[in-house]
C-alpha cells in the first residue's frame, strides 16, 4: 500500500511534532480554514476488549520495532483506564517496564513550557506580542523584532541549535545556559524574517524557558514543581538530571547493529525547556486532563494553545503553542511527539471523545506516534470508511482531472469510464480509484487514513490538492 506522505517526509520538519504549513483556499478568510475530512463514523469504546488489543500492539513493538521497553496508557474522560508496561526499563538488570516507569519525554516538554508562559500572560507579567528582546538583553537579533507568540509557534525564524549537526553533537556533554545555547546560533542567519514562515526551532523554546526565569523569577524546573509536580500531585513529572537518583527511571537505548546499545550521553541542560522533562505515561495523561479542563490555565488560554497559527499568506502551520493540531479518521487530534537520545514518546488528546493516549519508549528513533495511532484506532473501533462512496457528476470529474505538483512527487488525476483515478507519477504501476467522501474530498479503498481534498482558486477553478494523513498535510499545485 503506497503511502503518499512517505514520499515527502523530507519536507516535514518533524512528522511527530507538526505538519508543514498548508495554504488556505484562495479568497477564504483564515479563520474558516479547518479541513473538512470524511464524516466521523460511529465509534465504540468497549473496554472489555482493550487489554488484548493493546497487549498485541505493545508486544508487536517489542518484536517488530526492536524496542527494549515501553509503557502505554489510555484515559477516558477523567480517568486513566489503562496503564501497562512491556519489555524492560533496564536491559542490563532485566528490570521490567511498568506503569511506574519514568521516561524522558523529549519535545512533549514543550506544552509544559507553553502553559507556563500562558500562566505568566494571565498574571499580566508577560504579553504574547512582547518583543522577547525587552526581557532578554543578550538575545541579539540584529534588529529583528521577535515576539513571544512567534517563539511559541515556531514562526520566529530563530535557527534551531539542533540543526547544527556535528557541530552540536560534539558539545552534547556540556552543561550550558540558555544564553550559551543561543550563542551557538547567534552567527547563523535567521531561517526567515520573523512571522513570515514556519520552521521547528528548539532554540525558540530554550528562549521561552529563559523568559520564564527572567519574568516569572523562577526557573522552569521550579515553576514546574510548584504548579505540576506538587500543585497537581503528579510526582513523576520533573526535569531530568543525570546526577540525581530517581527511582523507576528507565535506561535509554539507541539502535545498534546487533540490537540496542546504551544511549548517547547528553547533558539535560541542553534540551531544557524544549525537551528535558521526565514522566510516567499515566501522569502525562493526568496532566493532559488537568490542562484541558482549566486546572492549569484558563480555558481561553488553552484555546489559544490549540489554535494553529496562520502565516501572512494564509497558510496554516498546523501548530499552536507547544501542541500540534490535526485529525485522525475525522477526529480532532491535539498532540505532540518527542525524540531524544535513548527515548521516543507520543501524547495525544481527542477532545470529541475525551480520549487520551500516551506511548513512552526507551529507545530513540521509534515511531511512538505510529504506535499511539494504532492504539487509538483499536480502542475506538474505528471503521474503515468503505461504505462512504458518493457520486461525482461529469462536470466535477472533468474539473478535477489534471496533474498536481508537490515538492517531492507529482499526482495525476484521470477519468476512465466515469471513474476518477489517482496515480503517483513514476511510482504507481496501477492507477488507484478515488472514492468520494463528500465536499470534493476523496480517499482510497485500501487506505482509510489518506484523504485528498481539492480546493478552488479565486476564479472558481480547482487550483490545489491537499493530501491529509494522520494529521499531516501536503499541498500540490495544479499544473
C-alpha positions as CSV (number, residue, x, y, z in Angstrom):
1,X,0.0,0.0,0.0
2,X,1.5,3.3,-1.1
3,X,1.7,6.0,1.5
4,X,1.9,9.4,-0.3
5,X,3.3,11.0,2.8
6,X,6.3,8.7,2.9
7,X,7.3,10.1,-0.4
8,X,7.6,13.6,1.1
9,X,8.9,13.1,4.7
10,X,11.9,15.2,3.8
11,X,9.8,18.4,3.7
12,X,8.1,17.8,7.1
13,X,10.4,19.1,9.8
14,X,9.3,16.5,12.4
15,X,6.4,14.4,11.5
16,X,5.7,13.6,15.1
17,X,5.5,17.2,16.0
18,X,4.0,19.3,13.3
19,X,2.9,19.2,9.7
20,X,4.3,21.5,7.0
21,X,2.4,24.8,6.6
22,X,-0.6,24.5,4.3
23,X,-2.1,27.2,2.1
24,X,-5.6,28.4,2.6
25,X,-8.1,28.2,-0.1
26,X,-7.8,31.4,-2.0
27,X,-10.4,34.0,-1.2
28,X,-11.4,32.4,2.1
29,X,-10.7,34.0,5.4
30,X,-8.1,32.2,7.5
31,X,-10.5,31.6,10.4
32,X,-12.7,29.5,8.2
33,X,-10.0,27.1,7.1
34,X,-10.1,24.0,9.3
35,X,-10.2,21.0,7.0
36,X,-13.4,19.1,6.5
37,X,-12.5,15.4,6.3
38,X,-14.8,12.5,5.7
39,X,-17.7,12.1,8.2
40,X,-16.8,10.7,11.6
41,X,-18.2,7.2,11.7
42,X,-19.9,5.6,14.7
43,X,-17.2,4.7,17.3
44,X,-17.4,2.2,20.1
45,X,-15.2,2.1,23.1
46,X,-15.7,-1.4,24.6
47,X,-13.1,-1.5,27.4
48,X,-13.6,-5.3,27.8
49,X,-11.6,-5.7,24.6
50,X,-8.9,-3.2,25.3
51,X,-6.4,-5.4,27.2
52,X,-6.0,-7.9,24.4
53,X,-5.9,-5.2,21.7
54,X,-3.3,-3.1,23.4
55,X,-1.2,-6.0,24.5
56,X,-0.8,-7.1,20.9
57,X,0.3,-3.6,19.9
58,X,2.8,-3.4,22.9
59,X,4.2,-6.9,22.2
60,X,4.4,-6.0,18.5
61,X,6.6,-3.0,19.3
62,X,9.0,-5.3,21.2
63,X,9.0,-7.9,18.4
64,X,8.9,-5.8,15.3
65,X,10.5,-2.5,16.2
66,X,13.3,-3.7,18.4
67,X,12.0,-1.6,21.3
68,X,13.6,-2.6,24.7
69,X,10.6,-1.4,26.7
70,X,7.6,0.8,26.5
71,X,4.6,1.9,28.6
72,X,1.1,2.5,27.1
73,X,-1.6,4.4,28.9
74,X,-5.1,5.3,27.9
75,X,-7.5,7.8,29.6
76,X,-11.3,8.2,29.0
77,X,-12.9,11.2,30.5
78,X,-11.4,12.0,33.9
79,X,-9.9,8.6,34.4
80,X,-6.8,6.7,33.3
81,X,-8.3,3.4,32.4
82,X,-5.3,1.5,31.1
83,X,-1.6,1.6,32.1
84,X,0.8,-1.3,31.3
85,X,4.4,-1.8,30.5
86,X,6.1,-4.1,28.0
87,X,9.7,-5.3,27.8
88,X,12.4,-3.9,30.0
89,X,13.0,-0.5,31.6
90,X,16.7,-1.6,32.0
91,X,18.1,-4.4,29.9
92,X,21.3,-4.9,31.9
93,X,19.4,-5.6,35.1
94,X,16.3,-7.0,33.4
95,X,14.0,-4.5,35.2
96,X,10.5,-4.8,33.7
97,X,8.8,-1.7,32.3
98,X,5.6,-0.9,34.0
99,X,3.1,1.9,34.9
100,X,5.7,3.3,37.3
101,X,8.5,3.5,34.8
102,X,9.7,7.1,34.2
103,X,10.9,8.1,30.7
104,X,12.4,11.1,29.1
105,X,9.6,12.7,27.0
106,X,11.6,14.9,24.7
107,X,9.6,17.6,22.9
108,X,6.4,16.7,24.7
109,X,8.0,19.0,27.2
110,X,7.1,22.0,25.0
111,X,3.4,22.0,26.1
112,X,4.5,22.4,29.7
113,X,6.7,25.4,28.7
114,X,3.9,26.9,26.7
115,X,1.4,26.5,29.6
116,X,3.9,28.2,31.9
117,X,4.2,31.1,29.5
118,X,0.4,31.4,29.3
119,X,0.3,31.5,33.1
120,X,2.6,34.5,33.1
121,X,0.3,36.1,30.4
122,X,-2.7,35.5,32.7
123,X,-0.9,37.1,35.6
124,X,-0.1,40.2,33.5
125,X,3.6,39.6,33.7
126,X,4.0,39.0,30.0
127,X,2.2,39.6,26.8
128,X,2.2,37.4,23.7
129,X,3.1,40.3,21.5
130,X,6.0,41.4,23.7
131,X,9.3,41.7,22.0
132,X,11.5,38.9,23.6
133,X,14.5,41.3,23.5
134,X,12.8,43.5,26.0
135,X,13.2,40.7,28.6
136,X,16.4,39.0,27.4
137,X,19.1,41.7,26.8
138,X,21.5,39.1,25.4
139,X,19.0,38.0,22.8
140,X,20.7,39.8,19.8
141,X,18.5,39.5,16.7
142,X,20.4,42.1,14.6
143,X,17.5,44.5,14.9
144,X,14.7,42.0,14.3
145,X,11.6,42.1,16.5
146,X,10.7,38.6,17.8
147,X,7.5,38.2,19.7
148,X,6.7,35.7,22.4
149,X,3.9,34.4,20.2
150,X,6.4,33.7,17.4
151,X,8.7,31.7,19.7
152,X,5.7,29.6,20.8
153,X,4.5,28.9,17.3
154,X,7.9,28.3,15.6
155,X,7.4,31.3,13.4
156,X,10.3,33.4,14.8
157,X,12.9,32.4,12.2
158,X,15.4,31.8,15.1
159,X,17.7,28.9,13.9
160,X,17.4,25.7,15.9
161,X,20.6,24.7,17.6
162,X,19.7,21.0,17.0
163,X,20.1,21.7,13.2
164,X,23.8,22.4,13.7
165,X,24.5,18.7,13.1
166,X,28.0,17.5,14.1
167,X,28.9,20.9,15.5
168,X,26.2,20.4,18.1
169,X,26.8,16.7,18.6
170,X,30.4,17.5,19.6
171,X,29.0,19.5,22.6
172,X,26.4,17.1,23.9
173,X,28.3,16.5,27.2
174,X,28.5,20.2,28.1
175,X,26.4,21.8,30.8
176,X,25.2,25.1,29.3
177,X,22.9,28.0,29.9
178,X,20.2,29.3,27.6
179,X,22.4,32.3,26.8
180,X,25.2,30.0,25.8
181,X,22.9,27.9,23.6
182,X,21.7,31.0,21.8
183,X,25.3,31.9,21.3
184,X,25.8,28.8,19.2
185,X,23.3,30.1,16.6
186,X,23.8,33.8,17.1
187,X,26.1,34.0,14.0
188,X,23.8,31.7,11.9
189,X,21.4,33.6,9.6
190,X,17.8,33.7,10.6
191,X,15.7,31.0,8.7
192,X,13.4,33.8,7.6
193,X,12.1,37.1,8.8
194,X,10.1,36.7,12.0
195,X,6.4,35.9,11.4
196,X,6.8,35.1,7.6
197,X,7.2,31.4,7.7
198,X,7.4,28.3,9.9
199,X,10.4,26.1,11.0
200,X,10.6,24.0,14.1
201,X,13.1,25.6,16.4
202,X,14.3,24.1,19.7
203,X,16.2,27.3,20.3
204,X,12.8,29.1,20.5
205,X,11.7,27.0,23.4
206,X,15.1,27.4,25.1
207,X,14.4,31.2,24.9
208,X,10.9,30.7,26.3
209,X,12.5,28.9,29.3
210,X,14.8,31.8,29.8
211,X,11.7,34.1,29.7
212,X,10.0,32.0,32.4
213,X,13.1,32.5,34.7
214,X,13.5,36.2,33.9
215,X,9.9,37.3,34.0
216,X,8.5,34.8,36.5
217,X,11.6,34.9,38.7
218,X,11.6,31.1,38.9
219,X,13.5,28.5,36.8
220,X,11.3,26.4,34.6
221,X,12.0,23.4,36.9
222,X,11.0,25.4,40.0
223,X,7.8,26.6,38.2
224,X,7.0,23.0,37.1
225,X,7.5,21.6,40.5
226,X,5.3,24.3,42.0
227,X,2.4,24.0,39.6
228,X,2.5,20.4,38.4
229,X,4.7,18.1,40.5
230,X,3.3,19.4,43.8
231,X,0.4,21.5,42.6
232,X,-1.3,18.7,40.7
233,X,0.2,15.9,42.7
234,X,2.0,14.4,39.7
235,X,5.1,13.3,41.4
236,X,6.9,11.7,38.4
237,X,6.8,14.9,36.3
238,X,10.1,16.7,36.7
239,X,13.1,18.0,34.8
240,X,15.7,15.2,34.4
241,X,19.1,15.4,36.0
242,X,21.6,12.7,35.4
243,X,23.3,13.3,38.8
244,X,20.1,12.7,40.8
245,X,18.9,9.2,41.9
246,X,15.4,8.9,40.5
247,X,13.5,5.7,41.4
248,X,12.0,3.8,38.4
249,X,13.8,5.9,35.8
250,X,14.3,3.9,32.7
251,X,17.7,3.5,31.0
252,X,17.7,4.8,27.4
253,X,19.0,3.0,24.3
254,X,19.9,3.8,20.7
255,X,19.6,1.3,17.9
256,X,22.8,-0.7,17.2
257,X,23.9,-3.2,14.6
258,X,23.3,-6.1,16.9
259,X,20.4,-4.7,18.9
260,X,20.0,-1.8,21.4
261,X,23.1,0.0,22.7
262,X,23.3,2.4,25.6
263,X,22.1,5.9,24.5
264,X,24.5,8.7,23.6
265,X,25.0,10.9,26.7
266,X,23.5,14.4,26.6
267,X,23.6,17.0,29.4
268,X,19.9,17.7,30.1
269,X,20.7,21.4,30.4
270,X,20.7,21.3,26.6
271,X,17.2,20.3,25.8
272,X,16.0,22.3,28.8
273,X,12.6,23.9,28.4
274,X,12.5,22.4,24.9
275,X,12.7,18.7,25.9
276,X,14.2,17.8,29.3
277,X,11.1,16.6,31.3
278,X,10.6,13.1,32.5
279,X,7.3,11.4,33.5
280,X,5.3,8.3,33.6
281,X,2.7,7.7,30.9
282,X,-0.2,7.8,33.4
283,X,0.9,11.1,34.9
284,X,1.2,12.6,31.4
285,X,-2.5,11.7,30.8
286,X,-3.4,13.2,34.2
287,X,-1.5,16.4,33.3
288,X,-3.3,16.5,29.9
289,X,-6.7,16.2,31.6
290,X,-5.8,19.0,34.0
291,X,-4.6,21.2,31.1
292,X,-7.7,20.8,29.0
293,X,-10.1,21.2,32.0
294,X,-8.8,24.5,33.1
295,X,-6.9,23.4,36.2
296,X,-3.6,24.7,34.9
297,X,-4.5,27.7,32.8
298,X,-7.8,29.2,31.7
299,X,-9.9,27.7,29.0
300,X,-9.3,30.8,26.9
301,X,-5.5,30.3,27.2
302,X,-5.8,26.6,26.4
303,X,-7.9,27.5,23.3
304,X,-5.0,29.7,22.2
305,X,-2.6,26.9,22.7
306,X,-4.6,24.6,20.5
307,X,-5.3,27.1,17.7
308,X,-3.0,26.6,14.7
309,X,-1.0,29.7,13.8
310,X,-1.6,31.2,10.3
311,X,1.1,32.9,8.2
312,X,0.6,36.3,6.4
313,X,-0.1,34.5,3.1
314,X,-3.0,32.5,4.7
315,X,-1.0,29.2,5.2
316,X,-1.9,27.2,8.3
317,X,1.1,25.9,10.3
318,X,-0.9,23.1,11.9
319,X,0.8,24.1,15.2
320,X,-0.3,26.1,18.2
321,X,1.7,26.8,21.4
322,X,3.7,23.6,22.1
323,X,0.9,21.4,20.5
324,X,0.3,20.1,17.0
325,X,-3.3,20.3,15.7
326,X,-4.5,17.6,13.3
327,X,-7.1,14.9,12.7
328,X,-7.3,11.1,12.7
329,X,-10.1,9.5,10.9
330,X,-12.1,12.7,11.2
331,X,-11.5,13.2,14.9
332,X,-9.7,16.3,16.0
333,X,-6.3,15.4,17.4
334,X,-4.2,17.6,19.8
335,X,-0.8,16.0,20.1
336,X,3.0,16.2,20.3
337,X,5.7,13.7,19.8
338,X,9.2,13.6,21.3
339,X,12.5,12.2,20.4
340,X,15.7,12.5,22.5
341,X,18.8,10.3,23.0
342,X,17.5,7.0,24.2
343,X,13.8,7.7,24.2
344,X,10.8,8.3,21.9
345,X,7.3,9.5,23.0
346,X,3.8,10.5,21.9
347,X,0.9,12.1,23.7
348,X,-2.4,12.7,22.1
349,X,-5.8,14.1,23.1
350,X,-9.1,13.5,21.1
351,X,-11.5,16.1,22.6
352,X,-14.6,14.9,20.8
353,X,-14.5,11.5,22.5
354,X,-12.4,12.7,25.5
355,X,-9.8,10.1,24.8
356,X,-6.1,10.4,25.7
357,X,-3.4,8.1,24.6
358,X,0.3,8.1,25.7
359,X,3.1,5.9,24.5
360,X,6.6,6.2,26.1
361,X,9.6,4.1,24.9
362,X,13.2,3.8,26.0
363,X,14.8,3.7,22.5
364,X,15.5,6.6,20.2
365,X,14.2,6.6,16.6
366,X,10.9,4.7,17.4
367,X,7.7,5.8,15.7
368,X,5.9,6.3,19.0
369,X,3.3,8.4,17.2
370,X,2.5,5.4,14.9
371,X,2.0,3.2,18.0
372,X,-0.2,5.8,19.6
373,X,-2.4,6.0,16.4
374,X,-2.7,2.2,16.3
375,X,-3.8,2.1,20.0
376,X,-6.4,4.9,19.2
377,X,-7.8,3.1,16.2
378,X,-8.2,-0.1,18.1
379,X,-9.7,1.2,21.4
380,X,-12.2,3.3,19.4
381,X,-13.1,0.6,17.0
382,X,-12.5,3.0,14.1
383,X,-14.2,1.7,11.0
384,X,-12.7,1.9,7.6
385,X,-14.9,4.3,5.7
386,X,-15.5,1.9,2.8
387,X,-19.3,2.5,2.9
388,X,-18.9,6.2,2.0
389,X,-18.8,6.4,-1.8
390,X,-20.7,9.4,-3.0
391,X,-21.4,10.1,-6.7
392,X,-19.4,12.7,-8.7
393,X,-21.1,14.3,-11.7
394,X,-19.4,14.6,-15.0
395,X,-18.6,18.3,-14.7
396,X,-17.0,17.8,-11.3
397,X,-14.9,14.9,-12.7
398,X,-13.7,17.0,-15.6
399,X,-12.8,19.8,-13.2
400,X,-10.5,17.6,-11.2
401,X,-8.6,15.9,-14.0
402,X,-5.0,17.1,-14.2
403,X,-1.6,17.0,-12.6
404,X,-0.8,18.4,-9.2
405,X,2.9,19.1,-8.3
406,X,4.0,18.5,-4.7
407,X,7.5,19.3,-3.5
408,X,8.8,15.7,-3.9
409,X,6.2,14.0,-6.2
410,X,3.5,14.6,-8.7
411,X,0.0,13.3,-8.6
412,X,-2.1,12.7,-11.7
413,X,-5.9,12.5,-11.6
414,X,-7.5,10.9,-14.6
415,X,-11.0,9.7,-15.6
416,X,-11.7,6.3,-17.1
417,X,-15.3,5.1,-17.7
418,X,-16.8,7.6,-15.4
419,X,-14.4,6.8,-12.5
420,X,-11.7,9.1,-11.1
421,X,-8.3,7.5,-10.8
422,X,-5.1,8.6,-8.9
423,X,-1.6,7.9,-10.0
424,X,1.7,8.9,-8.3
425,X,3.8,9.7,-11.4
426,X,6.8,7.5,-11.6
427,X,5.8,5.3,-8.6
428,X,2.4,3.7,-9.2
429,X,2.2,1.0,-11.8
430,X,-1.6,0.7,-11.5
431,X,-3.9,3.8,-11.0
432,X,-5.9,3.7,-7.8
433,X,-9.6,4.5,-7.7
434,X,-10.6,7.7,-5.9
435,X,-13.6,7.3,-3.6
436,X,-15.7,10.4,-2.9
437,X,-16.2,11.0,0.8
438,X,-18.0,14.3,0.2
439,X,-17.2,18.0,-0.5
440,X,-14.6,17.1,-3.1
441,X,-12.7,15.0,-0.5
442,X,-11.5,11.6,-1.8
443,X,-10.0,8.6,-0.2
444,X,-8.7,5.2,-1.3
445,X,-10.5,1.9,-0.6
446,X,-7.2,0.3,0.6
447,X,-6.1,3.2,2.8
448,X,-8.6,4.6,5.3
449,X,-6.1,7.1,6.7
450,X,-5.5,9.0,3.5
451,X,-7.6,11.9,2.2
452,X,-7.2,14.1,-0.8
453,X,-9.1,17.4,-0.8
454,X,-9.4,19.5,-3.9
455,X,-9.7,23.3,-3.5
456,X,-10.7,26.0,-5.9
457,X,-8.8,29.2,-6.6
458,X,-10.3,32.8,-6.8
459,X,-11.5,32.1,-10.3
460,X,-13.6,29.1,-9.1
461,X,-11.4,26.5,-10.9
462,X,-9.6,23.7,-9.0
463,X,-6.2,25.0,-8.0
464,X,-4.7,22.8,-5.4
465,X,-4.9,19.2,-4.0
466,X,-4.2,18.7,-0.2
467,X,-3.1,15.2,0.9
468,X,-4.0,14.6,4.5
469,X,-2.9,11.6,6.5
470,X,-2.6,11.2,10.3
471,X,-2.8,14.9,10.9
472,X,-0.1,15.8,8.4
473,X,-0.9,17.7,5.2
474,X,0.9,18.2,1.9
475,X,-0.1,20.6,-0.8
476,X,0.1,20.2,-4.5
477,X,-0.4,23.0,-7.0
478,X,-2.3,22.2,-10.3
479,X,0.0,22.4,-13.3
